Amino acid sequence: MLKAFEDAVKEFGVENICKVARTGCIGTCSVGPAVLVDPGDYLYQCVTLENAREIVQKHIVLGEPVKRILYNNEGYFQKQQRLVLRNAGKIDPTRIQDYISVGGYFALAKCLATMTPQGVVDEITNSGLRGRGGAGFPVGQKWSLVARAHNTPKYIVANLDEGDPGVFANRTLAEADPHAIIEGMLIAGYAIGAQKGYIYIRSEYPLAIQTLQKAIAQAKDMNLLGDNILETQHKFDLELRFGAGAFVAGEETAILVSVEGRRAQPRPRPPYPANQGLWTKPTLIQNVESLANAPLIVLNGWAWFKSFGLPNCTGTKCFSLTGEINNPGLIEVPMGITLREIVYDIGGGISNGKKFKSVLVGGPSGGCLPEPLLEAPIDYDSLKKVGAIMGSGGIVVLNENSCMVDTARYFTDFCIEESCGKCTPCRAGLARVKEIFDRITTGEGELNDIDILEKASEYISNASLCGLGQTAPNPILTTLRYFREEYLEHIVDKKCRAGVCFKNEKAEE
């Protein structure tokens, strides 16, 4: 596709006025390949090789956009607020000059020239930014803890593991705007006194790895990494560390173990990484989306950042919107937007004319919410109240053909496969839960199985060592809470209304 546009530009002799560049994903996954023409933000959808010549001839040469293939879904972007993803699809991620041309590394220069390390920490703290990896811990508070630690050296680990199935926000950020991550790490390093950083990325992301490697090399060539950054005394070096793809490796203490070269397994806390992290030294572990917000906050000020979202949950959040929906893709929305707005206004409603059944928020450890809760706002506290979590940013929409018992069983199986097996509540407890699900979905369930599921889930959640086990029961507890009648139908009537369980049964029976 890129070559087709390059050839067309040469054919019509507009090389000097038209730059053709590969960009990252703009988020419209359902209508790719997509092509953006600036100025004017003209977005073309489902572009073919044949379309390339036509777009160049009519749009670039004659100034007449090809209307029949223009992206025609204004609602998809209307309620988004693209801060972290502001450059996605608009700059060439392989050219550091493109990032600088849109204000990249200006925030770093501001830090080094006009701000003290404590001033940077205060700016992040006052912004109200909370960790975008799922837990929502205040970012400024975490930076402050590491900054106050006396032991040296200090380290930064950027979490780009993103193990939730169907979630691709962090990967897309790395592929579309890698320097935003690097600049965020440089700012964090200056603020906390760290001179070494690692980006922990799963090895299944070859394009993101390649893009980051090139970005790191370019930053070093321009004296933005290494010694005497921007002719100051600040030093910071950066390298990649590759994960083997384990879901549990996304847990912060498991990341530390993996970066050190051992099998990714969580460890008890305390001590916390802020005091004893990599090689027992103070370590800041931050999701890459959190870090990408730092340059924006420093450059525009904490008050500007707080103008987005809610007073107690500021800024925006990136979500991978998937499932039975008309407009799947990568979105970035202000905190406080409702699930209904995401599903219907941005997502375009349920695909194939089906009815809405449930929305899973938070990935395999999230909660399955029914239609009445579509009015729930997206923020850490509100989601927790209804049994869901923010997670790393996964929203999966389910239609009327979904069986909620089977859905809970499916995610239980996933968590069993991904459990490291270190602690008994997670290892043995989830296995026991799976046995119960197997009985219920094959017509052998009993009424007391519901009580056992609830008690076992609460025990697993309360007693597990890390976030995997602590949140794995969420799909079970929320389906029991909001879709209990389906469990009763499976046990009492030996019926699956969706026709998914009892393999020989038809839905209408």
Beta strands, then each sheet from edge to edge (+ up, - down):
strand 1: 35-37
strand 2: 42-44
strand 3: 155-160
strand 4: 196-202
strand 5: 237-243
strand 6: 283-287
strand 7: 309-310
strand 8: 313-314
strand 9: 316-323
strand 10: 329-334
strand 11: 356-361
strand 12: 367-369
strand 13: 394-399
sheet 1: 1+ 2-
sheet 2: 5+ 4+ 3+ 6+
sheet 3: 7+ 8-
sheet 4: 10+ 9- 13- 11+ 12-
end
